[in-house]
Amino acid sequence: MARHVIDARYLGDYKVWLEFNDGRKGVVDLSDDLYGETFEPLRDKDRFAEFYLDYGLATIAWHHGVDFAPDYLYDRLSAMH
């Protein structure tokens, strides 16, 4: 089954609550992933918070062409208790 992000909410401090198409939900902390030329602009918290759910890519994305692969996010997810 292909994994798709179906809902996402910004929690603050580079943490995003995600829900996947298999029902799994949790929080991913992306603070350690914002390095390099591609992701460096997202270190600005206001810019990071402007992500949107890209239904074509089935993941969260930003308007300057940056996204995280759904499988990467799924593997980094911390389960909600």
Gaussian input, Z-matrix of N, CA and C with variables (Angstrom, degrees):
# hf/3-21g

backbone

0 1
 N
 C     1     B1
 C     2     B2     1     A1
 N     3     B3     2     A2     1     D1
 C     4     B4     3     A3     2     D2
 C     5     B5     4     A4     3     D3
 N     6     B6     5     A5     4     D4
 C     7     B7     6     A6     5     D5
 C     8     B8     7     A7     6     D6
 N     9     B9     8     A8     7     D7
 C    10    B10     9     A9     8     D8
 C    11    B11    10    A10     9     D9
 N    12    B12    11    A11    10    D10
 C    13    B13    12    A12    11    D11
 C    14    B14    13    A13    12    D12
 N    15    B15    14    A14    13    D13
 C    16    B16    15    A15    14    D14
 C    17    B17    16    A16    15    D15
 N    18    B18    17    A17    16    D16
 C    19    B19    18    A18    17    D17
 C    20    B20    19    A19    18    D18
 N    21    B21    20    A20    19    D19
 C    22    B22    21    A21    20    D20
 C    23    B23    22    A22    21    D21
 N    24    B24    23    A23    22    D22
 C    25    B25    24    A24    23    D23
 C    26    B26    25    A25    24    D24
 N    27    B27    26    A26    25    D25
 C    28    B28    27    A27    26    D26
 C    29    B29    28    A28    27    D27
 N    30    B30    29    A29    28    D28
 C    31    B31    30    A30    29    D29
 C    32    B32    31    A31    30    D30
 N    33    B33    32    A32    31    D31
 C    34    B34    33    A33    32    D32
 C    35    B35    34    A34    33    D33
 N    36    B36    35    A35    34    D34
 C    37    B37    36    A36    35    D35
 C    38    B38    37    A37    36    D36
 N    39    B39    38    A38    37    D37
 C    40    B40    39    A39    38    D38
 C    41    B41    40    A40    39    D39
 N    42    B42    41    A41    40    D40
 C    43    B43    42    A42    41    D41
 C    44    B44    43    A43    42    D42
 N    45    B45    44    A44    43    D43
 C    46    B46    45    A45    44    D44
 C    47    B47    46    A46    45    D45
 N    48    B48    47    A47    46    D46
 C    49    B49    48    A48    47    D47
 C    50    B50    49    A49    48    D48
 N    51    B51    50    A50    49    D49
 C    52    B52    51    A51    50    D50
 C    53    B53    52    A52    51    D51
 N    54    B54    53    A53    52    D52
 C    55    B55    54    A54    53    D53
 C    56    B56    55    A55    54    D54
 N    57    B57    56    A56    55    D55
 C    58    B58    57    A57    56    D56
 C    59    B59    58    A58    57    D57
 N    60    B60    59    A59    58    D58
 C    61    B61    60    A60    59    D59
 C    62    B62    61    A61    60    D60
 N    63    B63    62    A62    61    D61
 C    64    B64    63    A63    62    D62
 C    65    B65    64    A64    63    D63
 N    66    B66    65    A65    64    D64
 C    67    B67    66    A66    65    D65
 C    68    B68    67    A67    66    D66
 N    69    B69    68    A68    67    D67
 C    70    B70    69    A69    68    D68
 C    71    B71    70    A70    69    D69
 N    72    B72    71    A71    70    D70
 C    73    B73    72    A72    71    D71
 C    74    B74    73    A73    72    D72
 N    75    B75    74    A74    73    D73
 C    76    B76    75    A75    74    D74
 C    77    B77    76    A76    75    D75
 N    78    B78    77    A77    76    D76
 C    79    B79    78    A78    77    D77
 C    80    B80    79    A79    78    D78
 N    81    B81    80    A80    79    D79
 C    82    B82    81    A81    80    D80
 C    83    B83    82    A82    81    D81
 N    84    B84    83    A83    82    D82
 C    85    B85    84    A84    83    D83
 C    86    B86    85    A85    84    D84
 N    87    B87    86    A86    85    D85
 C    88    B88    87    A87    86    D86
 C    89    B89    88    A88    87    D87
 N    90    B90    89    A89    88    D88
 C    91    B91    90    A90    89    D89
 C    92    B92    91    A91    90    D90
 N    93    B93    92    A92    91    D91
 C    94    B94    93    A93    92    D92
 C    95    B95    94    A94    93    D93
 N    96    B96    95    A95    94    D94
 C    97    B97    96    A96    95    D95
 C    98    B98    97    A97    96    D96
 N    99    B99    98    A98    97    D97
 C   100   B100    99    A99    98    D98
 C   101   B101   100   A100    99    D99
 N   102   B102   101   A101   100   D100
 C   103   B103   102   A102   101   D101
 C   104   B104   103   A103   102   D102
 N   105   B105   104   A104   103   D103
 C   106   B106   105   A105   104   D104
 C   107   B107   106   A106   105   D105
 N   108   B108   107   A107   106   D106
 C   109   B109   108   A108   107   D107
 C   110   B110   109   A109   108   D108
 N   111   B111   110   A110   109   D109
 C   112   B112   111   A111   110   D110
 C   113   B113   112   A112   111   D111
 N   114   B114   113   A113   112   D112
 C   115   B115   114   A114   113   D113
 C   116   B116   115   A115   114   D114
 N   117   B117   116   A116   115   D115
 C   118   B118   117   A117   116   D116
 C   119   B119   118   A118   117   D117
 N   120   B120   119   A119   118   D118
 C   121   B121   120   A120   119   D119
 C   122   B122   121   A121   120   D120
 N   123   B123   122   A122   121   D121
 C   124   B124   123   A123   122   D122
 C   125   B125   124   A124   123   D123
 N   126   B126   125   A125   124   D124
 C   127   B127   126   A126   125   D125
 C   128   B128   127   A127   126   D126
 N   129   B129   128   A128   127   D127
 C   130   B130   129   A129   128   D128
 C   131   B131   130   A130   129   D129
 N   132   B132   131   A131   130   D130
 C   133   B133   132   A132   131   D131
 C   134   B134   133   A133   132   D132
 N   135   B135   134   A134   133   D133
 C   136   B136   135   A135   134   D134
 C   137   B137   136   A136   135   D135
 N   138   B138   137   A137   136   D136
 C   139   B139   138   A138   137   D137
 C   140   B140   139   A139   138   D138
 N   141   B141   140   A140   139   D139
 C   142   B142   141   A141   140   D140
 C   143   B143   142   A142   141   D141
 N   144   B144   143   A143   142   D142
 C   145   B145   144   A144   143   D143
 C   146   B146   145   A145   144   D144
 N   147   B147   146   A146   145   D145
 C   148   B148   147   A147   146   D146
 C   149   B149   148   A148   147   D147
 N   150   B150   149   A149   148   D148
 C   151   B151   150   A150   149   D149
 C   152   B152   151   A151   150   D150
 N   153   B153   152   A152   151   D151
 C   154   B154   153   A153   152   D152
 C   155   B155   154   A154   153   D153
 N   156   B156   155   A155   154   D154
 C   157   B157   156   A156   155   D155
 C   158   B158   157   A157   156   D156
 N   159   B159   158   A158   157   D157
 C   160   B160   159   A159   158   D158
 C   161   B161   160   A160   159   D159
 N   162   B162   161   A161   160   D160
 C   163   B163   162   A162   161   D161
 C   164   B164   163   A163   162   D162
 N   165   B165   164   A164   163   D163
 C   166   B166   165   A165   164   D164
 C   167   B167   166   A166   165   D165
 N   168   B168   167   A167   166   D166
 C   169   B169   168   A168   167   D167
 C   170   B170   169   A169   168   D168
 N   171   B171   170   A170   169   D169
 C   172   B172   171   A171   170   D170
 C   173   B173   172   A172   171   D171
 N   174   B174   173   A173   172   D172
 C   175   B175   174   A174   173   D173
 C   176   B176   175   A175   174   D174
 N   177   B177   176   A176   175   D175
 C   178   B178   177   A177   176   D176
 C   179   B179   178   A178   177   D177
 N   180   B180   179   A179   178   D178
 C   181   B181   180   A180   179   D179
 C   182   B182   181   A181   180   D180
 N   183   B183   182   A182   181   D181
 C   184   B184   183   A183   182   D182
 C   185   B185   184   A184   183   D183
 N   186   B186   185   A185   184   D184
 C   187   B187   186   A186   185   D185
 C   188   B188   187   A187   186   D186
 N   189   B189   188   A188   187   D187
 C   190   B190   189   A189   188   D188
 C   191   B191   190   A190   189   D189
 N   192   B192   191   A191   190   D190
 C   193   B193   192   A192   191   D191
 C   194   B194   193   A193   192   D192
 N   195   B195   194   A194   193   D193
 C   196   B196   195   A195   194   D194
 C   197   B197   196   A196   195   D195
 N   198   B198   197   A197   196   D196
 C   199   B199   198   A198   197   D197
 C   200   B200   199   A199   198   D198
 N   201   B201   200   A200   199   D199
 C   202   B202   201   A201   200   D200
 C   203   B203   202   A202   201   D201
 N   204   B204   203   A203   202   D202
 C   205   B205   204   A204   203   D203
 C   206   B206   205   A205   204   D204
 N   207   B207   206   A206   205   D205
 C   208   B208   207   A207   206   D206
 C   209   B209   208   A208   207   D207
 N   210   B210   209   A209   208   D208
 C   211   B211   210   A210   209   D209
 C   212   B212   211   A211   210   D210
 N   213   B213   212   A212   211   D211
 C   214   B214   213   A213   212   D212
 C   215   B215   214   A214   213   D213
 N   216   B216   215   A215   214   D214
 C   217   B217   216   A216   215   D215
 C   218   B218   217   A217   216   D216
 N   219   B219   218   A218   217   D217
 C   220   B220   219   A219   218   D218
 C   221   B221   220   A220   219   D219
 N   222   B222   221   A221   220   D220
 C   223   B223   222   A222   221   D221
 C   224   B224   223   A223   222   D222
 N   225   B225   224   A224   223   D223
 C   226   B226   225   A225   224   D224
 C   227   B227   226   A226   225   D225
 N   228   B228   227   A227   226   D226
 C   229   B229   228   A228   227   D227
 C   230   B230   229   A229   228   D228
 N   231   B231   230   A230   229   D229
 C   232   B232   231   A231   230   D230
 C   233   B233   232   A232   231   D231
 N   234   B234   233   A233   232   D232
 C   235   B235   234   A234   233   D233
 C   236   B236   235   A235   234   D234
 N   237   B237   236   A236   235   D235
 C   238   B238   237   A237   236   D236
 C   239   B239   238   A238   237   D237
 N   240   B240   239   A239   238   D238
 C   241   B241   240   A240   239   D239
 C   242   B242   241   A241   240   D240

   B1=1.4528
   B2=1.5260
   B3=1.3016
   B4=1.4627
   B5=1.5244
   B6=1.3086
   B7=1.4650
   B8=1.5191
   B9=1.3324
   B10=1.4583
   B11=1.5169
   B12=1.3185
   B13=1.4578
   B14=1.5212
   B15=1.3438
   B16=1.4650
   B17=1.5232
   B18=1.3385
   B19=1.4627
   B20=1.5171
   B21=1.3272
   B22=1.4588
   B23=1.5198
   B24=1.3372
   B25=1.4686
   B26=1.5238
   B27=1.3178
   B28=1.4610
   B29=1.5198
   B30=1.3312
   B31=1.4577
   B32=1.5197
   B33=1.3206
   B34=1.4603
   B35=1.5197
   B36=1.3214
   B37=1.4698
   B38=1.5269
   B39=1.3155
   B40=1.4719
   B41=1.5311
   B42=1.3164
   B43=1.4643
   B44=1.5261
   B45=1.3301
   B46=1.4610
   B47=1.5246
   B48=1.3315
   B49=1.4672
   B50=1.5175
   B51=1.3333
   B52=1.4585
   B53=1.5219
   B54=1.3250
   B55=1.4550
   B56=1.5232
   B57=1.3361
   B58=1.4576
   B59=1.5204
   B60=1.3100
   B61=1.4620
   B62=1.5273
   B63=1.3280
   B64=1.4662
   B65=1.5266
   B66=1.3505
   B67=1.4553
   B68=1.5145
   B69=1.3168
   B70=1.4650
   B71=1.5209
   B72=1.3464
   B73=1.4616
   B74=1.5175
   B75=1.3093
   B76=1.4471
   B77=1.5094
   B78=1.3141
   B79=1.4609
   B80=1.5188
   B81=1.3046
   B82=1.4601
   B83=1.5285
   B84=1.3243
   B85=1.4605
   B86=1.5238
   B87=1.3172
   B88=1.4624
   B89=1.5283
   B90=1.3291
   B91=1.4628
   B92=1.5285
   B93=1.3106
   B94=1.4658
   B95=1.5225
   B96=1.3155
   B97=1.4650
   B98=1.5278
   B99=1.3049
   B100=1.4655
   B101=1.5210
   B102=1.3060
   B103=1.4584
   B104=1.5256
   B105=1.2960
   B106=1.4639
   B107=1.5165
   B108=1.2979
   B109=1.4664
   B110=1.5295
   B111=1.3113
   B112=1.4626
   B113=1.5193
   B114=1.3254
   B115=1.4613
   B116=1.5229
   B117=1.3228
   B118=1.4697
   B119=1.5336
   B120=1.3398
   B121=1.4697
   B122=1.5305
   B123=1.3224
   B124=1.4632
   B125=1.5208
   B126=1.3268
   B127=1.4636
   B128=1.5289
   B129=1.3129
   B130=1.4658
   B131=1.5335
   B132=1.3347
   B133=1.4703
   B134=1.5211
   B135=1.3188
   B136=1.4681
   B137=1.5248
   B138=1.3026
   B139=1.4717
   B140=1.5289
   B141=1.3294
   B142=1.4563
   B143=1.5277
   B144=1.3118
   B145=1.4686
   B146=1.5250
   B147=1.3206
   B148=1.4666
   B149=1.5298
   B150=1.3314
   B151=1.4678
   B152=1.5256
   B153=1.3015
   B154=1.4641
   B155=1.5230
   B156=1.2996
   B157=1.4577
   B158=1.5197
   B159=1.3248
   B160=1.4637
   B161=1.5273
   B162=1.3159
   B163=1.4621
   B164=1.5243
   B165=1.3142
   B166=1.4577
   B167=1.5225
   B168=1.3272
   B169=1.4622
   B170=1.5265
   B171=1.3321
   B172=1.4727
   B173=1.5210
   B174=1.3410
   B175=1.4550
   B176=1.5236
   B177=1.3346
   B178=1.4570
   B179=1.5234
   B180=1.3254
   B181=1.4623
   B182=1.5202
   B183=1.3176
   B184=1.4585
   B185=1.5141
   B186=1.3094
   B187=1.4625
   B188=1.5278
   B189=1.3100
   B190=1.4697
   B191=1.5313
   B192=1.3373
   B193=1.4571
   B194=1.5139
   B195=1.3162
   B196=1.4609
   B197=1.5230
   B198=1.3360
   B199=1.4631
   B200=1.5236
   B201=1.3176
   B202=1.4615
   B203=1.5185
   B204=1.3154
   B205=1.4605
   B206=1.5299
   B207=1.3308
   B208=1.4652
   B209=1.5342
   B210=1.3226
   B211=1.4660
   B212=1.5259
   B213=1.3187
   B214=1.4632
   B215=1.5225
   B216=1.3257
   B217=1.4592
   B218=1.5257
   B219=1.3017
   B220=1.4675
   B221=1.5278
   B222=1.3135
   B223=1.4641
   B224=1.5220
   B225=1.3103
   B226=1.4696
   B227=1.5151
   B228=1.3089
   B229=1.4578
   B230=1.5238
   B231=1.3253
   B232=1.4610
   B233=1.5159
   B234=1.2988
   B235=1.4650
   B236=1.5214
   B237=1.3075
   B238=1.4597
   B239=1.5257
   B240=1.3078
   B241=1.4705
   B242=1.5040
   A1=109.24
   A2=116.39
   A3=120.94
   A4=108.93
   A5=116.16
   A6=121.01
   A7=109.52
   A8=114.54
   A9=121.33
   A10=109.29
   A11=116.65
   A12=120.66
   A13=106.52
   A14=116.80
   A15=120.05
   A16=112.45
   A17=117.26
   A18=120.77
   A19=107.88
   A20=116.34
   A21=121.30
   A22=109.31
   A23=115.23
   A24=121.01
   A25=108.99
   A26=114.85
   A27=119.98
   A28=109.24
   A29=116.65
   A30=122.01
   A31=112.86
   A32=117.31
   A33=121.54
   A34=110.69
   A35=115.99
   A36=122.60
   A37=113.26
   A38=116.33
   A39=123.79
   A40=113.63
   A41=116.55
   A42=121.20
   A43=109.45
   A44=115.29
   A45=121.58
   A46=108.70
   A47=115.51
   A48=121.13
   A49=106.91
   A50=116.27
   A51=121.59
   A52=110.96
   A53=115.02
   A54=121.54
   A55=107.46
   A56=114.97
   A57=121.15
   A58=111.28
   A59=115.71
   A60=121.82
   A61=113.95
   A62=118.11
   A63=119.82
   A64=112.13
   A65=116.20
   A66=121.41
   A67=114.74
   A68=118.01
   A69=120.48
   A70=109.69
   A71=114.99
   A72=122.20
   A73=108.40
   A74=115.76
   A75=119.44
   A76=111.46
   A77=114.48
   A78=121.88
   A79=109.27
   A80=115.28
   A81=121.07
   A82=107.44
   A83=115.48
   A84=122.55
   A85=107.07
   A86=116.24
   A87=120.97
   A88=113.04
   A89=117.37
   A90=120.44
   A91=112.97
   A92=118.48
   A93=121.09
   A94=113.24
   A95=117.35
   A96=121.62
   A97=113.48
   A98=117.10
   A99=120.81
   A100=111.44
   A101=115.60
   A102=121.25
   A103=108.87
   A104=114.83
   A105=119.80
   A106=111.04
   A107=114.93
   A108=122.15
   A109=112.98
   A110=117.31
   A111=120.97
   A112=112.67
   A113=116.93
   A114=120.90
   A115=114.48
   A116=117.91
   A117=121.69
   A118=113.44
   A119=120.17
   A120=119.40
   A121=113.64
   A122=117.47
   A123=120.51
   A124=113.17
   A125=117.51
   A126=119.81
   A127=110.53
   A128=116.66
   A129=121.57
   A130=106.41
   A131=116.37
   A132=120.40
   A133=113.21
   A134=117.00
   A135=119.08
   A136=110.45
   A137=115.93
   A138=119.97
   A139=110.77
   A140=116.90
   A141=120.79
   A142=110.65
   A143=116.58
   A144=121.85
   A145=112.78
   A146=118.25
   A147=121.91
   A148=113.32
   A149=117.79
   A150=118.91
   A151=109.61
   A152=115.12
   A153=121.19
   A154=108.04
   A155=115.81
   A156=121.24
   A157=108.13
   A158=116.09
   A159=122.01
   A160=107.46
   A161=116.33
   A162=120.72
   A163=112.30
   A164=117.97
   A165=120.83
   A166=112.41
   A167=116.06
   A168=121.44
   A169=112.35
   A170=116.56
   A171=123.17
   A172=112.32
   A173=115.82
   A174=120.52
   A175=109.97
   A176=115.85
   A177=119.78
   A178=108.57
   A179=115.16
   A180=120.77
   A181=108.98
   A182=115.37
   A183=122.76
   A184=108.26
   A185=116.32
   A186=121.78
   A187=114.40
   A188=118.59
   A189=119.16
   A190=111.55
   A191=116.46
   A192=121.10
   A193=116.24
   A194=117.39
   A195=121.45
   A196=109.33
   A197=115.85
   A198=120.35
   A199=108.68
   A200=115.18
   A201=122.26
   A202=107.60
   A203=116.94
   A204=121.22
   A205=109.87
   A206=117.67
   A207=120.25
   A208=112.88
   A209=118.13
   A210=120.40
   A211=111.62
   A212=116.98
   A213=121.06
   A214=109.87
   A215=117.01
   A216=120.90
   A217=110.84
   A218=117.02
   A219=122.38
   A220=110.56
   A221=116.20
   A222=120.96
   A223=112.46
   A224=118.30
   A225=122.67
   A226=112.74
   A227=117.35
   A228=122.64
   A229=111.67
   A230=115.51
   A231=121.60
   A232=106.85
   A233=117.12
   A234=120.95
   A235=111.03
   A236=114.75
   A237=120.98
   A238=108.02
   A239=116.02
   A240=119.84
   A241=110.45
   D1=128.00
   D2=176.57
   D3=-71.93
   D4=138.28
   D5=-179.89
   D6=-89.22
   D7=135.75
   D8=178.84
   D9=-134.28
   D10=134.71
   D11=171.21
   D12=-77.61
   D13=124.73
   D14=-179.16
   D15=-110.17
   D16=-12.43
   D17=176.49
   D18=-156.15
   D19=147.39
   D20=-179.38
   D21=-152.77
   D22=140.50
   D23=178.42
   D24=-140.68
   D25=135.33
   D26=178.78
   D27=-80.06
   D28=130.37
   D29=-179.00
   D30=-103.85
   D31=-15.45
   D32=-176.93
   D33=110.64
   D34=158.52
   D35=178.28
   D36=50.67
   D37=42.47
   D38=176.24
   D39=66.53
   D40=18.76
   D41=177.16
   D42=-102.10
   D43=134.97
   D44=-178.03
   D45=-128.74
   D46=128.85
   D47=172.27
   D48=-83.61
   D49=131.78
   D50=-177.43
   D51=-128.15
   D52=148.75
   D53=169.93
   D54=-126.28
   D55=133.69
   D56=-179.64
   D57=-105.94
   D58=163.57
   D59=-176.19
   D60=-65.57
   D61=-12.72
   D62=176.17
   D63=-94.14
   D64=5.94
   D65=178.49
   D66=93.59
   D67=-9.99
   D68=179.07
   D69=-69.20
   D70=135.88
   D71=179.99
   D72=-132.33
   D73=150.98
   D74=176.61
   D75=171.96
   D76=-172.17
   D77=-175.93
   D78=-115.78
   D79=136.91
   D80=173.74
   D81=-118.03
   D82=132.61
   D83=177.39
   D84=-100.75
   D85=112.01
   D86=-176.32
   D87=-98.95
   D88=10.99
   D89=-176.22
   D90=-60.72
   D91=-30.73
   D92=-179.83
   D93=-87.42
   D94=-0.20
   D95=-176.68
   D96=-104.16
   D97=1.27
   D98=-172.65
   D99=-98.36
   D100=61.77
   D101=178.44
   D102=-130.65
   D103=163.12
   D104=-178.55
   D105=86.55
   D106=164.46
   D107=-175.18
   D108=-56.61
   D109=-37.59
   D110=-176.65
   D111=-70.71
   D112=-44.95
   D113=-172.10
   D114=-98.48
   D115=-14.19
   D116=-177.69
   D117=-52.13
   D118=-41.61
   D119=179.70
   D120=-58.98
   D121=-23.11
   D122=-178.74
   D123=-79.54
   D124=-2.10
   D125=174.35
   D126=-68.29
   D127=-19.24
   D128=171.81
   D129=-73.45
   D130=113.09
   D131=-173.94
   D132=-59.92
   D133=-35.00
   D134=178.38
   D135=-65.28
   D136=-41.69
   D137=179.11
   D138=-68.52
   D139=-40.76
   D140=178.07
   D141=-58.51
   D142=-42.21
   D143=-176.45
   D144=-66.10
   D145=-11.48
   D146=-177.90
   D147=-88.90
   D148=20.59
   D149=177.96
   D150=-66.75
   D151=162.03
   D152=176.18
   D153=-139.62
   D154=163.17
   D155=177.58
   D156=-86.82
   D157=113.04
   D158=179.38
   D159=-92.55
   D160=105.07
   D161=-175.60
   D162=-68.66
   D163=-28.15
   D164=177.41
   D165=-68.43
   D166=-37.73
   D167=178.42
   D168=-91.17
   D169=-14.68
   D170=-179.76
   D171=63.60
   D172=37.61
   D173=-178.54
   D174=-155.54
   D175=-179.63
   D176=173.63
   D177=-84.74
   D178=147.81
   D179=-177.82
   D180=-148.63
   D181=167.42
   D182=176.84
   D183=-123.55
   D184=157.00
   D185=-172.21
   D186=-68.23
   D187=-12.37
   D188=177.31
   D189=-95.63
   D190=21.87
   D191=171.32
   D192=86.48
   D193=19.90
   D194=-179.18
   D195=-107.02
   D196=140.17
   D197=174.85
   D198=-152.98
   D199=167.66
   D200=173.23
   D201=-113.67
   D202=136.78
   D203=178.78
   D204=-61.23
   D205=138.22
   D206=-179.92
   D207=-55.68
   D208=-40.25
   D209=179.99
   D210=-64.44
   D211=-36.71
   D212=177.47
   D213=-63.05
   D214=-47.01
   D215=179.03
   D216=-62.91
   D217=-42.81
   D218=-179.56
   D219=-59.17
   D220=-44.42
   D221=-178.81
   D222=-68.85
   D223=-24.91
   D224=-178.77
   D225=-93.69
   D226=-3.36
   D227=-175.27
   D228=-65.69
   D229=134.66
   D230=170.79
   D231=-98.52
   D232=125.08
   D233=-176.88
   D234=-63.44
   D235=141.87
   D236=174.88
   D237=-77.87
   D238=137.18
   D239=179.01
   D240=-101.40

